[in-house]
Amino acid sequence: MKNRRLYDSIVDRTRKMIISATLACMCRTISFGEPVLAAQSGRIHCVTDISHDFSFYFDGRFGKNYVVPNGIDVRNWGTLHKYDFSNVNLLILQSSASPCPYLPEDIAAVREFLTQGGGVVVLGDYALFRKEKQYRLKPLLKQITADKLVDPKRRPRHQMPENKTQRERLPIQYSDYMQSHADAIYAVYDQCFPVIQEVMGVPPSEGMMTNLILLPTGGGGFSSGSSIGLAVWWGNFPEKKYGMVELISHESTHSWVHPFSEPMWNEGIATYVGILVGRKMGLTKDADSTLAGWFQSLGITVDRSKAQIKAE
């Protein structure tokens, strides 16, 4: 019986020693871990939202000016509340008057991000920032992101528009905000494509013109060769058709000449092709007005009584 009690006593003490040693190791691990976390307190993982108002300045340039080299900036092109903010501590929003509203789910997601210690910057007139010699926002960004530490080994990711539907000629990609514009813009693209090919004389190179992205803006678009981005409100679309015809033709021309684009003449050729396509689609008045405005911007005067510029 005594041996049994002695055995139980030894086992009990051993268990307590193991527990104490485990807790001590845990405490030591935590204390050693704190300096590592503190060393990362100045790091910024930034998401710049361009899903409500697309801007080339915010498509990477803001991050280059204010976030790097002490962090990384990625862009959100998709529906805002669907982004994973778990390893992000800074969100950049714009305050411009966009026809694209924030959804209740977006507002709830931003509030949750703030309660987790994240920082949000809402920018107004950002044009003046380009003239700065010293980036005064940098100290402020470090201050508002200090309460949420991020793991530098887990890089945040870009979020592209999450909806992608296959159409007859190519897939069209858009966020939830842009869904109502998809059918109307693709219908114009479908009409333009054969006319563009007629004007260009050849089909696009293999691998070009394989994706169409809808952009929440009224100011232009882009071409990466394989993808073209279109401003959904360009030229007062959908009330007016010509602006969208010219934009689709312009950006498609960039893709048409890729991957062998000529930087000196690329923009001029793309603009002129847009005008020619507009004419061929019966939008002559708008096309001629655009051409006259283009000449005027270049300082060229055309006497319509003595000369007529033909499409061919």
Beta strands, then each sheet from edge to edge (+ up, - down):
strand 1: 44-49
strand 2: 71-76
strand 3: 90-94
strand 4: 119-123
strand 5: 163-166
strand 6: 171-174
strand 7: 211-215
strand 8: 221-223
strand 9: 227-231
sheet 1: 2+ 1+ 3+ 4+
sheet 2: 5+ 6- 7- 9- 8+
end
